[in-house]
Amino acid sequence: MCGIVGYVGYRKVVPVLLHGLQRLEYRGYDSAGIAVLDEEKGKIIVEKKVGKIKDLQEHLWGKDIKGSIGIAHTRWATHGPPSVENAHPHTSQNGEIAVVHNGIIENYAQLKEELIKKGYQFKSQTDTEVIAHLLEEYYEENLLNTVLKVAKMLEGAYAIGVISTLEPDKIVALRKGSPLIVGIGEYENFIASDIPAVLEYTKKFITLDDEEIAVITKDKVEIYNINGQKVEKKPFTVNWDIAAAEKGGYKHFMLKEIYEQPKTITDTISGFFSDLNNPVYQEIKNIEKVVIIACGTSYHAGLVGKFWVEKYAKLPVIVDYASEFRYRDFPVDEKTLIIAISQSGETADTRFAAIDSKKKGAKVLSIVNVVGSSLSRESDFVIYTYCGPEIGVAATKTFTAQLITLLLFAVKSGLERGFISGDEFEKIHKDISHLPVLVNEILKQDKKVEEISYKYHNAKDFLFLGRGLNYPIAFEGALKLKEISYIHAEGYPAGEMKHGPIALIDENLPVVCIAPKDSLYEKMISNIQEVKARKGIVITITDSDDKEILSLSDNIIKIPTVNNENLYPIVSAVPLQLLAYHIATILGKDVDQPRNLAKTVTVE
């Protein structure tokens, strides 16, 4: 959660900071602020505002803030509600130090109590303000040594950026468990929570590892470990530009990213087949059980992946929420493969669950979208999805890419374990390669989905049903709708409906039924009949033209028929994304930045 930007160089700092915050607003948008070192006046100027970045921009309009060094922050509230007092940056009591912070300081209450006894006064309810006062209290020799000393007092996961009038030529940045990158420019350097924040200025980056600290001036970047020892790190170059993170004429990032799925599916397939020598396929021969851990949309991808891994690789699979798995006493050993799925590769619950499992001897395979992310570096093996930046908070293109990756991984594992032949592998590859064309066919029905959305956008509740491979897609459809429209929605395996949810059905309840003509089609028809018998409104996702399903459905969204029924979850997910998007936009919701949510969840 939250976004950090920092700049030191030759440019006017305020526009750089504001542009960076705009790129990071998907990470948090409760409040925002900047701190600039005014070198002429020898003081730090802080400006903060509740609301989105545009509110901060309007607040700063006409203010002549001079300086070429500064830090900025966009907040997703944890400690204390959104307010000017709780917004970052926070300053030390003497005003000589300013701090921005992402993450949670778990022992802040104890530290705060100790500081109050020493005479420090707190203006906010945040854990961050503790850091600023600690830096003042323990400042000695230089800012680097002080940050190193204070870091050893802090418990939790965090990323921190610091500026000070005492050393007005630098930014000191520390990372422990929360993402932070350094951008390398010509006579200018940057820090940020994510690459898009500063990509218009540089394509060269260094990713800080846990317990690494960077000292940044306009001329150089120095990296140290938590013990103060210098670390040599080579920058890497990103291969996409800022245009990939722009809306490109679409009304919202979410709609753009829905429409990008044919390309991201193609890129993910190509990326997978360029990595067929990944050592995980040798390891898979020794594995006896698989555990998939993830959160949110990635968890739903894992539920589908369970079917595929069991079918093709003949391995038993457990799927669990990463936030719960970490605190279970589930037995893992060297014959257990943990598959950790995370779009950002920074999801705290998933990372920590994977790290704990690795300590117990399990092997960890991560499926992530961000090259060089924490989870990818902490895993034994990694498979990347190739989606480029996903800015909309509600995951769309990364979900279908995760599904593609899990299916290809399952098939390749089955080949390596001797359960499918080379010819079968190539046949499935050919079927999967046709998916971009099929998804394009679905996108052509956008207007039809929008018309259905107008009919039911005032509904107070929705129920989503599916069977077999498609019941996790029902979960995902419900999640998308509730995330961005704030309509209560539930997803259920259709066979479970009669064990409770059927009590909800009446003439006012839209029920979205995922009913492709697969091996469970007749079972799904029976479940739809149960809905109609209770006067429910049936919206059916299907490729069937059978008279029975046409007569049972109040509305039909057609999907193309696939050659392999294992592909139905991928094509079924797309119309549900469109349905959620259109209902939310008709209701006037901010689909890219839904309330209370952030893109990258770096707190437990």
URBEL-V868833 format. One record per backbone hydrogen bond with DSSP energy under -1.0 kcal/mol. CO is the residue of the C=O (numbers start at 0). NH is the residue of the N-H. E is the energy in kcal/mol with one decimal. If there is no record, write none. Layout:
BEGIN
((CO;NH;E) (CO;NH;E))
END
This chain:
BEGIN
((2;73;-2.0) (3;192;-1.7) (4;71;-2.9) (5;190;-1.9) (6;69;-2.3) (7;188;-2.6) (12;16;-2.6) (13;17;-2.6) (14;18;-2.5) (15;19;-2.2) (16;20;-2.4) (17;21;-2.1) (18;22;-1.6) (19;23;-1.0) (23;26;-2.5) (24;27;-1.3) (25;598;-2.4) (26;1;-2.1) (29;50;-3.0) (30;74;-3.1) (31;48;-2.6) (32;72;-2.2) (33;46;-2.2) (34;70;-2.2) (35;44;-2.9) (36;38;-1.1) (37;41;-1.9) (37;42;-1.3) (42;37;-2.6) (44;35;-2.7) (46;33;-2.6) (48;31;-2.5) (51;55;-1.4) (52;56;-2.6) (53;57;-2.3) (54;58;-1.9) (55;59;-1.9) (59;62;-2.4) (62;64;-1.4) (66;12;-2.2) (67;8;-1.6) (68;36;-2.5) (69;6;-2.6) (70;34;-2.7) (71;4;-2.0) (72;32;-2.1) (73;2;-2.4) (74;29;-3.1) (82;86;-1.4) (89;98;-2.8) (91;94;-1.3) (95;164;-2.1) (96;91;-2.4) (97;162;-1.9) (98;89;-2.5) (99;160;-2.3) (101;158;-2.3) (104;107;-1.4) (106;110;-2.0) (107;111;-3.1) (108;112;-2.1) (109;113;-1.9) (110;114;-2.1) (111;115;-2.5) (112;116;-1.8) (114;119;-2.3) (115;118;-1.7) (127;130;-1.2) (127;131;-1.2) (128;132;-2.0) (129;133;-2.4) (130;134;-2.3) (131;135;-1.5) (132;136;-2.7) (133;137;-2.4) (139;141;-3.0) (141;145;-1.7) (142;146;-2.7) (143;147;-2.4) (144;148;-2.1) (145;149;-2.7) (146;150;-2.5) (147;151;-1.1) (149;152;-1.9) (154;105;-2.5) (156;103;-2.1) (157;175;-3.3) (158;101;-2.6) (159;173;-2.4) (160;99;-2.2) (161;171;-2.3) (162;97;-2.4) (166;169;-1.3) (170;215;-3.0) (171;161;-2.4) (172;213;-3.2) (173;159;-2.8) (174;210;-2.2) (174;211;-1.1) (175;157;-3.7) (179;207;-1.9) (180;191;-2.0) (181;205;-2.4) (182;189;-2.3) (187;184;-1.6) (188;7;-2.0) (189;182;-1.6) (190;5;-2.4) (191;180;-3.3) (193;196;-1.2) (194;197;-1.8) (197;200;-1.8) (197;201;-1.4) (202;237;-2.1) (203;183;-2.7) (204;235;-3.0) (205;181;-3.0) (208;211;-1.2) (211;174;-2.2) (212;223;-3.0) (213;172;-2.7) (214;221;-2.3) (215;170;-2.1) (219;216;-2.5) (221;214;-2.8) (222;230;-3.3) (223;212;-3.0) (224;227;-2.4) (228;224;-2.4) (235;204;-2.8) (240;243;-1.6) (241;244;-1.6) (242;245;-1.6) (246;249;-1.7) (251;255;-2.0) (252;256;-2.8) (253;257;-2.0) (254;258;-2.2) (255;259;-1.0) (257;260;-1.2) (259;263;-2.5) (260;264;-2.6) (261;265;-1.8) (262;266;-3.0) (263;267;-2.3) (264;268;-2.4) (265;269;-2.5) (266;270;-2.8) (267;271;-2.3) (268;272;-2.2) (269;273;-1.1) (271;274;-1.6) (274;277;-1.6) (277;280;-2.0) (278;282;-1.8) (279;283;-2.0) (282;285;-2.1) (288;336;-2.3) (289;317;-2.5) (290;338;-3.0) (291;319;-2.5) (292;340;-2.2) (293;321;-2.4) (294;297;-1.3) (295;299;-1.4) (296;300;-2.0) (297;301;-2.0) (298;302;-1.8) (299;303;-1.6) (300;304;-2.6) (301;305;-1.8) (303;307;-1.4) (304;308;-2.8) (305;309;-2.2) (306;310;-2.0) (307;311;-2.9) (308;312;-1.5) (315;289;-2.6) (317;291;-3.3) (319;293;-1.2) (320;323;-1.2) (320;324;-3.0) (321;325;-1.7) (323;326;-1.3) (324;327;-1.6) (332;335;-2.1) (334;287;-3.1) (334;288;-1.4) (335;362;-2.4) (336;290;-2.7) (337;364;-3.4) (338;292;-2.5) (339;366;-2.5) (342;368;-2.0) (344;374;-2.9) (346;350;-2.7) (347;351;-2.7) (348;352;-1.9) (349;353;-2.2) (350;354;-2.7) (351;355;-2.4) (352;356;-1.9) (353;357;-2.3) (354;358;-1.9) (356;361;-1.9) (357;360;-1.5) (362;337;-3.4) (363;379;-1.3) (363;380;-2.3) (364;339;-2.7) (365;382;-2.7) (366;341;-2.3) (367;384;-2.4) (369;372;-1.7) (372;376;-1.7) (373;377;-1.7) (380;365;-2.4) (382;367;-1.4) (395;399;-1.7) (396;400;-1.9) (397;401;-2.0) (398;402;-2.2) (399;403;-2.5) (400;404;-2.4) (401;405;-2.6) (402;406;-2.5) (403;407;-2.6) (404;408;-2.7) (405;409;-2.4) (406;410;-2.4) (407;411;-2.8) (408;412;-2.5) (409;413;-2.2) (410;414;-2.1) (411;415;-2.4) (412;416;-2.2) (413;418;-2.7) (413;419;-1.1) (420;424;-2.3) (421;425;-2.2) (422;426;-2.2) (423;427;-2.3) (424;428;-2.3) (425;429;-2.4) (426;430;-2.1) (427;431;-2.7) (428;432;-2.3) (431;434;-1.9) (433;437;-1.5) (434;438;-2.8) (435;439;-1.9) (436;440;-1.6) (437;441;-1.6) (438;442;-2.3) (439;443;-1.1) (441;444;-2.2) (442;445;-1.5) (444;448;-2.3) (445;449;-2.3) (446;450;-2.2) (447;451;-1.9) (448;452;-2.2) (449;453;-1.9) (450;454;-1.2) (451;455;-1.3) (455;458;-1.7) (459;487;-1.0) (461;489;-1.8) (462;511;-3.0) (463;491;-2.5) (464;513;-2.7) (465;493;-3.0) (466;469;-2.3) (467;470;-1.6) (469;473;-1.4) (470;474;-1.7) (471;475;-2.3) (472;476;-2.6) (473;477;-2.1) (474;478;-2.3) (475;479;-2.7) (476;480;-1.9) (477;481;-2.4) (478;482;-2.6) (479;483;-1.7) (480;484;-2.2) (487;461;-1.5) (489;463;-3.0) (491;465;-1.3) (492;495;-2.0) (493;496;-1.2) (495;498;-1.9) (496;499;-1.1) (496;501;-2.4) (499;502;-2.1) (500;503;-2.4) (501;504;-1.1) (505;508;-1.5) (508;536;-2.2) (509;462;-2.0) (510;538;-2.6) (511;464;-3.0) (512;540;-3.0) (515;517;-2.3) (517;520;-1.7) (519;523;-2.2) (520;524;-2.3) (521;525;-1.7) (522;526;-1.7) (523;527;-2.3) (524;528;-2.3) (525;529;-1.6) (526;530;-1.6) (527;531;-2.6) (528;532;-2.2) (530;533;-1.1) (530;535;-2.2) (531;534;-1.9) (536;510;-3.8) (537;553;-1.7) (537;554;-1.8) (538;512;-2.9) (539;556;-3.1) (540;514;-3.1) (541;558;-1.9) (545;549;-1.8) (546;550;-2.4) (547;551;-1.6) (548;552;-1.1) (554;539;-2.9) (556;541;-1.8) (563;566;-2.5) (564;567;-1.3) (566;570;-1.6) (567;571;-2.5) (568;572;-1.2) (572;576;-1.7) (573;577;-2.0) (574;578;-2.3) (575;579;-2.2) (576;580;-2.4) (577;581;-2.8) (578;582;-2.2) (579;583;-2.3) (580;584;-2.4) (581;585;-2.5) (582;586;-1.7) (583;588;-2.7) (584;587;-1.2) (588;590;-1.3) (591;392;-1.5) (593;596;-1.5) (599;601;-1.1) (600;347;-2.0))
END
